[in-house]
Amino acid sequence: MAMKRVLLSLPKEMVEGLEKERKERYLETIPETIRVILSDYLRNKTKNK
């Protein structure tokens, strides 16, 4: 799988929410947290079609 870097700017409130989610899921970084959340979302979206 080819990886591509993407740079994001996020509002403070979203970063705070991601930090909370990161700690709850015992993940290392916010980018890792975003990848996990997107993966879960896309997997569920595919199942529900």
Rosetta constraint file for C-alpha pairs under 8 A:
AtomPair CA 10 CA 14 HARMONIC 6.27 0.50
AtomPair CA 10 CA 15 HARMONIC 6.47 0.50
AtomPair CA 11 CA 15 HARMONIC 6.49 0.50
AtomPair CA 12 CA 16 HARMONIC 6.22 0.50
AtomPair CA 13 CA 17 HARMONIC 6.29 0.50
AtomPair CA 14 CA 18 HARMONIC 6.13 0.50
AtomPair CA 15 CA 19 HARMONIC 6.08 0.50
AtomPair CA 16 CA 20 HARMONIC 6.32 0.50
AtomPair CA 17 CA 21 HARMONIC 6.22 0.50
AtomPair CA 18 CA 22 HARMONIC 5.89 0.50
AtomPair CA 18 CA 30 HARMONIC 6.42 0.50
AtomPair CA 18 CA 33 HARMONIC 6.99 0.50
AtomPair CA 18 CA 34 HARMONIC 7.61 0.50
AtomPair CA 19 CA 23 HARMONIC 6.29 0.50
AtomPair CA 19 CA 30 HARMONIC 6.68 0.50
AtomPair CA 20 CA 24 HARMONIC 6.30 0.50
AtomPair CA 21 CA 25 HARMONIC 6.13 0.50
AtomPair CA 21 CA 33 HARMONIC 7.29 0.50
AtomPair CA 22 CA 26 HARMONIC 5.93 0.50
AtomPair CA 22 CA 27 HARMONIC 5.13 0.50
AtomPair CA 22 CA 28 HARMONIC 7.15 0.50
AtomPair CA 22 CA 29 HARMONIC 6.99 0.50
AtomPair CA 22 CA 30 HARMONIC 6.54 0.50
AtomPair CA 22 CA 33 HARMONIC 5.63 0.50
AtomPair CA 23 CA 27 HARMONIC 6.37 0.50
AtomPair CA 27 CA 32 HARMONIC 6.88 0.50
AtomPair CA 27 CA 33 HARMONIC 6.46 0.50
AtomPair CA 28 CA 32 HARMONIC 6.93 0.50
AtomPair CA 28 CA 33 HARMONIC 7.92 0.50
AtomPair CA 29 CA 33 HARMONIC 6.33 0.50
AtomPair CA 30 CA 34 HARMONIC 6.18 0.50
AtomPair CA 31 CA 35 HARMONIC 6.26 0.50
AtomPair CA 32 CA 36 HARMONIC 6.28 0.50
AtomPair CA 33 CA 37 HARMONIC 6.18 0.50
AtomPair CA 34 CA 38 HARMONIC 6.06 0.50
AtomPair CA 35 CA 39 HARMONIC 5.97 0.50
AtomPair CA 36 CA 40 HARMONIC 6.14 0.50
AtomPair CA 37 CA 41 HARMONIC 6.12 0.50
AtomPair CA 38 CA 42 HARMONIC 6.02 0.50
AtomPair CA 39 CA 43 HARMONIC 6.00 0.50
AtomPair CA 40 CA 44 HARMONIC 6.14 0.50
AtomPair CA 41 CA 45 HARMONIC 6.06 0.50
AtomPair CA 42 CA 46 HARMONIC 6.15 0.50
AtomPair CA 43 CA 47 HARMONIC 6.35 0.50
AtomPair CA 44 CA 48 HARMONIC 6.23 0.50
AtomPair CA 45 CA 49 HARMONIC 6.66 0.50
